[in-house]
Amino acid sequence: MRLSHSRAVLLMVLVAMMWSIAGVVTRHLEAARSFEVTFWRSCFTAAALLVALLWIRGPVQLLGNLRRGGWPLWVSGLCWTVMFTNFMLAITLTTVATVLVTLAMAPLVTALFARLFLHHRLPRRTWTAIAVAGVGIAWMFGRQALAGGGSLVGTLVALFVPIAGATNWTLLQYLGQRHKRDPSVEVPDMLAPVWIGAMLSSLLTLPMAWPFSASPHDLGLLALLGVVQLTIPCLLVVQVAKVLPAPEVSLIGLLEVIFGVLLAWVGAGEAPGPTALTGGALVIGALLVNEALALRERRALPDVTPA
């Protein structure tokens, strides 16, 4: 797939829209709850990704990628396992808005991990954004702790998603740096760990999901999530990342929060509370400003491409 910049932007907007349907679809389930929701979505994702990988890579190349991936492939797969599992569990424990705002921390957590483990220098604007976003998350935790109930538990469960995501991207950055110095160092196939994560998530949640209570209506919605909300966006974002710089991908990806909250509000009557709105304004505002400044700085750099 060859993409122009404008088409890549439009495709990334479509990806954010597909990501955002998880909350509203989950709210229309009839009988499936908690671990069963997670199991079925991960199961359908694993099946759809396997079909896609066999078509794109072929069985020989896919098996070769799995054999040669080594420990980084499985560490990345474990990170995807946490992301798949905790996201859906959190959606069943607290509001869609709270989960999406917590997930929006991922780019800033990744930047912090890159500083701690890869010794990347962070500009002052990023440190400021991390601090402001941290205040937003702390505000949500504090209000939920005072209110009690499952909302705080849901936010804590959701918090592991950006942490796992940051771990995954930091690992890939580390391997990419080593590969530049030593081409013999293997960098895992970006899609193979996603499939491993979906498989492990479905296997880990199966004992707690049994006995099943999902109706055919529920299975249809969960299959929709597995294919449309996860598999297709995963395939598309790999192509988008070849055209758009990381700050721009992160910036457009924030639309998932806006789309997700609006869909849950309009499609399921789940209005975002004042706590989520206040915390979300701090987190999203900090990330928007940071990513927009990063994009402007990148565009302001002189073009050193040889004539």
Secondary structure by P-SEA (a helix, b strand, c coil): ccccaaaaaaaaaaaaaaaaaaaaaaaacccccaaaaaaaaaaaaaaaaaaaaaaaccaaaaaaaaaaccaaaaaaaaaaaaaaaaaaaaaacccaaaaaaaacaaaaaaaaaaaacccccccaaaaaaaaaaaaaaaaaaaaaaaaccaaaaaaaaaaaaaaaaaaaaaaaaaaaaaaaaccccccccaaaaaaaaaaaaaaaaccccccccccaaaaaaaaaaaccccaaaaaaaaaaaacccaaaaaaaacaaaaaaaaaaaaaccccccaaaaaaaaaaaaaaaaaaaaaaaaaaaccccccc
